[in-house]
């Protein structure tokens, strides 16, 4: 309705035919997004039905536990494990539901609070979202990026991942350094929340 009111005021909409043309033009750009969403949905379905993502995550969690890494360095390990697992499992909640039963008890044994564990998890999860084809918004990002690409069809999943990989690495390293510094300074991670039990 606001678009229609603007079109009438700007005199670009003179009849119902102009409204239909404008709506058709707007919807035409959604076709590519719908195709990508369909392909991505198949990919996510295969991953969820095969449980390969869960198997990879649990195996990597067991390796970290078996190495006997403790304290802050276990949390840093969780950051990098989550960043890696994020490439294979879409959805932050599903990863947290899978990893938290392993890492929260393990970190409590090491004297680290569940909030601290979740902080490490969120750093790892957020830094690799943009390079994970399983992220739910990834097809939309590809669709919008291709809209502004000069050469038709040159913007795809691989191009987006290649463009965003340096940013992802810089954020992962930068936020991990900030996480370690924050821990060593002993600053609270929230109101009434500490890092250590």
MODELLER restraints for C-alpha pairs under 7 A, 6 or more apart:
rsr = mdl.restraints
at = mdl.atoms
rsr.add(forms.Gaussian(group=physical.xy_distance, feature=features.Distance(at['CA:7:A'], at['CA:13:A']), mean=4.89, stdev=0.5))
rsr.add(forms.Gaussian(group=physical.xy_distance, feature=features.Distance(at['CA:8:A'], at['CA:14:A']), mean=6.71, stdev=0.5))
rsr.add(forms.Gaussian(group=physical.xy_distance, feature=features.Distance(at['CA:13:A'], at['CA:19:A']), mean=6.46, stdev=0.5))
rsr.add(forms.Gaussian(group=physical.xy_distance, feature=features.Distance(at['CA:32:A'], at['CA:143:A']), mean=6.29, stdev=0.5))
rsr.add(forms.Gaussian(group=physical.xy_distance, feature=features.Distance(at['CA:33:A'], at['CA:139:A']), mean=5.94, stdev=0.5))
rsr.add(forms.Gaussian(group=physical.xy_distance, feature=features.Distance(at['CA:33:A'], at['CA:140:A']), mean=5.92, stdev=0.5))
rsr.add(forms.Gaussian(group=physical.xy_distance, feature=features.Distance(at['CA:33:A'], at['CA:143:A']), mean=5.10, stdev=0.5))
rsr.add(forms.Gaussian(group=physical.xy_distance, feature=features.Distance(at['CA:36:A'], at['CA:139:A']), mean=5.56, stdev=0.5))
rsr.add(forms.Gaussian(group=physical.xy_distance, feature=features.Distance(at['CA:37:A'], at['CA:139:A']), mean=5.61, stdev=0.5))
rsr.add(forms.Gaussian(group=physical.xy_distance, feature=features.Distance(at['CA:40:A'], at['CA:134:A']), mean=6.95, stdev=0.5))
rsr.add(forms.Gaussian(group=physical.xy_distance, feature=features.Distance(at['CA:44:A'], at['CA:134:A']), mean=6.40, stdev=0.5))
rsr.add(forms.Gaussian(group=physical.xy_distance, feature=features.Distance(at['CA:47:A'], at['CA:53:A']), mean=6.51, stdev=0.5))
rsr.add(forms.Gaussian(group=physical.xy_distance, feature=features.Distance(at['CA:53:A'], at['CA:88:A']), mean=5.54, stdev=0.5))
rsr.add(forms.Gaussian(group=physical.xy_distance, feature=features.Distance(at['CA:53:A'], at['CA:89:A']), mean=5.66, stdev=0.5))
rsr.add(forms.Gaussian(group=physical.xy_distance, feature=features.Distance(at['CA:57:A'], at['CA:85:A']), mean=6.01, stdev=0.5))
rsr.add(forms.Gaussian(group=physical.xy_distance, feature=features.Distance(at['CA:70:A'], at['CA:110:A']), mean=6.36, stdev=0.5))
rsr.add(forms.Gaussian(group=physical.xy_distance, feature=features.Distance(at['CA:71:A'], at['CA:110:A']), mean=6.02, stdev=0.5))
rsr.add(forms.Gaussian(group=physical.xy_distance, feature=features.Distance(at['CA:75:A'], at['CA:117:A']), mean=6.71, stdev=0.5))
rsr.add(forms.Gaussian(group=physical.xy_distance, feature=features.Distance(at['CA:75:A'], at['CA:120:A']), mean=5.87, stdev=0.5))
rsr.add(forms.Gaussian(group=physical.xy_distance, feature=features.Distance(at['CA:76:A'], at['CA:120:A']), mean=6.94, stdev=0.5))
rsr.add(forms.Gaussian(group=physical.xy_distance, feature=features.Distance(at['CA:76:A'], at['CA:176:A']), mean=6.97, stdev=0.5))
rsr.add(forms.Gaussian(group=physical.xy_distance, feature=features.Distance(at['CA:78:A'], at['CA:120:A']), mean=6.40, stdev=0.5))
rsr.add(forms.Gaussian(group=physical.xy_distance, feature=features.Distance(at['CA:78:A'], at['CA:121:A']), mean=6.39, stdev=0.5))
rsr.add(forms.Gaussian(group=physical.xy_distance, feature=features.Distance(at['CA:79:A'], at['CA:120:A']), mean=5.24, stdev=0.5))
rsr.add(forms.Gaussian(group=physical.xy_distance, feature=features.Distance(at['CA:79:A'], at['CA:121:A']), mean=5.59, stdev=0.5))
rsr.add(forms.Gaussian(group=physical.xy_distance, feature=features.Distance(at['CA:79:A'], at['CA:123:A']), mean=6.17, stdev=0.5))
rsr.add(forms.Gaussian(group=physical.xy_distance, feature=features.Distance(at['CA:79:A'], at['CA:124:A']), mean=4.26, stdev=0.5))
rsr.add(forms.Gaussian(group=physical.xy_distance, feature=features.Distance(at['CA:80:A'], at['CA:124:A']), mean=5.88, stdev=0.5))
rsr.add(forms.Gaussian(group=physical.xy_distance, feature=features.Distance(at['CA:82:A'], at['CA:121:A']), mean=6.15, stdev=0.5))
rsr.add(forms.Gaussian(group=physical.xy_distance, feature=features.Distance(at['CA:82:A'], at['CA:124:A']), mean=4.96, stdev=0.5))
rsr.add(forms.Gaussian(group=physical.xy_distance, feature=features.Distance(at['CA:82:A'], at['CA:125:A']), mean=5.66, stdev=0.5))
rsr.add(forms.Gaussian(group=physical.xy_distance, feature=features.Distance(at['CA:83:A'], at['CA:124:A']), mean=4.30, stdev=0.5))
rsr.add(forms.Gaussian(group=physical.xy_distance, feature=features.Distance(at['CA:83:A'], at['CA:125:A']), mean=5.30, stdev=0.5))
rsr.add(forms.Gaussian(group=physical.xy_distance, feature=features.Distance(at['CA:83:A'], at['CA:127:A']), mean=6.76, stdev=0.5))
rsr.add(forms.Gaussian(group=physical.xy_distance, feature=features.Distance(at['CA:83:A'], at['CA:128:A']), mean=5.61, stdev=0.5))
rsr.add(forms.Gaussian(group=physical.xy_distance, feature=features.Distance(at['CA:86:A'], at['CA:125:A']), mean=6.07, stdev=0.5))
rsr.add(forms.Gaussian(group=physical.xy_distance, feature=features.Distance(at['CA:86:A'], at['CA:128:A']), mean=6.57, stdev=0.5))
rsr.add(forms.Gaussian(group=physical.xy_distance, feature=features.Distance(at['CA:86:A'], at['CA:129:A']), mean=6.88, stdev=0.5))
rsr.add(forms.Gaussian(group=physical.xy_distance, feature=features.Distance(at['CA:86:A'], at['CA:132:A']), mean=6.72, stdev=0.5))
rsr.add(forms.Gaussian(group=physical.xy_distance, feature=features.Distance(at['CA:87:A'], at['CA:132:A']), mean=4.72, stdev=0.5))
rsr.add(forms.Gaussian(group=physical.xy_distance, feature=features.Distance(at['CA:88:A'], at['CA:134:A']), mean=7.00, stdev=0.5))
rsr.add(forms.Gaussian(group=physical.xy_distance, feature=features.Distance(at['CA:89:A'], at['CA:95:A']), mean=6.85, stdev=0.5))
rsr.add(forms.Gaussian(group=physical.xy_distance, feature=features.Distance(at['CA:89:A'], at['CA:134:A']), mean=6.56, stdev=0.5))
rsr.add(forms.Gaussian(group=physical.xy_distance, feature=features.Distance(at['CA:90:A'], at['CA:134:A']), mean=4.77, stdev=0.5))
rsr.add(forms.Gaussian(group=physical.xy_distance, feature=features.Distance(at['CA:90:A'], at['CA:135:A']), mean=5.21, stdev=0.5))
rsr.add(forms.Gaussian(group=physical.xy_distance, feature=features.Distance(at['CA:90:A'], at['CA:136:A']), mean=6.98, stdev=0.5))
rsr.add(forms.Gaussian(group=physical.xy_distance, feature=features.Distance(at['CA:91:A'], at['CA:135:A']), mean=6.66, stdev=0.5))
rsr.add(forms.Gaussian(group=physical.xy_distance, feature=features.Distance(at['CA:104:A'], at['CA:114:A']), mean=5.56, stdev=0.5))
rsr.add(forms.Gaussian(group=physical.xy_distance, feature=features.Distance(at['CA:104:A'], at['CA:117:A']), mean=6.42, stdev=0.5))
rsr.add(forms.Gaussian(group=physical.xy_distance, feature=features.Distance(at['CA:111:A'], at['CA:196:A']), mean=5.61, stdev=0.5))
rsr.add(forms.Gaussian(group=physical.xy_distance, feature=features.Distance(at['CA:111:A'], at['CA:197:A']), mean=5.06, stdev=0.5))
rsr.add(forms.Gaussian(group=physical.xy_distance, feature=features.Distance(at['CA:112:A'], at['CA:195:A']), mean=5.90, stdev=0.5))
rsr.add(forms.Gaussian(group=physical.xy_distance, feature=features.Distance(at['CA:112:A'], at['CA:196:A']), mean=4.54, stdev=0.5))
rsr.add(forms.Gaussian(group=physical.xy_distance, feature=features.Distance(at['CA:112:A'], at['CA:197:A']), mean=5.59, stdev=0.5))
rsr.add(forms.Gaussian(group=physical.xy_distance, feature=features.Distance(at['CA:113:A'], at['CA:195:A']), mean=5.56, stdev=0.5))
rsr.add(forms.Gaussian(group=physical.xy_distance, feature=features.Distance(at['CA:113:A'], at['CA:196:A']), mean=5.47, stdev=0.5))
rsr.add(forms.Gaussian(group=physical.xy_distance, feature=features.Distance(at['CA:113:A'], at['CA:197:A']), mean=5.58, stdev=0.5))
rsr.add(forms.Gaussian(group=physical.xy_distance, feature=features.Distance(at['CA:116:A'], at['CA:195:A']), mean=5.29, stdev=0.5))
rsr.add(forms.Gaussian(group=physical.xy_distance, feature=features.Distance(at['CA:123:A'], at['CA:175:A']), mean=6.84, stdev=0.5))
rsr.add(forms.Gaussian(group=physical.xy_distance, feature=features.Distance(at['CA:124:A'], at['CA:172:A']), mean=6.88, stdev=0.5))
rsr.add(forms.Gaussian(group=physical.xy_distance, feature=features.Distance(at['CA:127:A'], at['CA:168:A']), mean=5.35, stdev=0.5))
rsr.add(forms.Gaussian(group=physical.xy_distance, feature=features.Distance(at['CA:127:A'], at['CA:171:A']), mean=5.97, stdev=0.5))
rsr.add(forms.Gaussian(group=physical.xy_distance, feature=features.Distance(at['CA:127:A'], at['CA:172:A']), mean=5.47, stdev=0.5))
rsr.add(forms.Gaussian(group=physical.xy_distance, feature=features.Distance(at['CA:128:A'], at['CA:168:A']), mean=5.72, stdev=0.5))
rsr.add(forms.Gaussian(group=physical.xy_distance, feature=features.Distance(at['CA:129:A'], at['CA:135:A']), mean=6.19, stdev=0.5))
rsr.add(forms.Gaussian(group=physical.xy_distance, feature=features.Distance(at['CA:130:A'], at['CA:164:A']), mean=6.65, stdev=0.5))
rsr.add(forms.Gaussian(group=physical.xy_distance, feature=features.Distance(at['CA:131:A'], at['CA:161:A']), mean=4.85, stdev=0.5))
rsr.add(forms.Gaussian(group=physical.xy_distance, feature=features.Distance(at['CA:131:A'], at['CA:164:A']), mean=6.41, stdev=0.5))
rsr.add(forms.Gaussian(group=physical.xy_distance, feature=features.Distance(at['CA:131:A'], at['CA:165:A']), mean=6.38, stdev=0.5))
rsr.add(forms.Gaussian(group=physical.xy_distance, feature=features.Distance(at['CA:142:A'], at['CA:156:A']), mean=6.11, stdev=0.5))
rsr.add(forms.Gaussian(group=physical.xy_distance, feature=features.Distance(at['CA:142:A'], at['CA:157:A']), mean=6.46, stdev=0.5))
rsr.add(forms.Gaussian(group=physical.xy_distance, feature=features.Distance(at['CA:142:A'], at['CA:160:A']), mean=6.86, stdev=0.5))
rsr.add(forms.Gaussian(group=physical.xy_distance, feature=features.Distance(at['CA:145:A'], at['CA:155:A']), mean=6.73, stdev=0.5))
rsr.add(forms.Gaussian(group=physical.xy_distance, feature=features.Distance(at['CA:146:A'], at['CA:155:A']), mean=4.97, stdev=0.5))
rsr.add(forms.Gaussian(group=physical.xy_distance, feature=features.Distance(at['CA:149:A'], at['CA:155:A']), mean=6.58, stdev=0.5))
rsr.add(forms.Gaussian(group=physical.xy_distance, feature=features.Distance(at['CA:188:A'], at['CA:194:A']), mean=5.10, stdev=0.5))
rsr.add(forms.Gaussian(group=physical.xy_distance, feature=features.Distance(at['CA:188:A'], at['CA:195:A']), mean=6.81, stdev=0.5))
rsr.add(forms.Gaussian(group=physical.xy_distance, feature=features.Distance(at['CA:189:A'], at['CA:195:A']), mean=6.88, stdev=0.5))
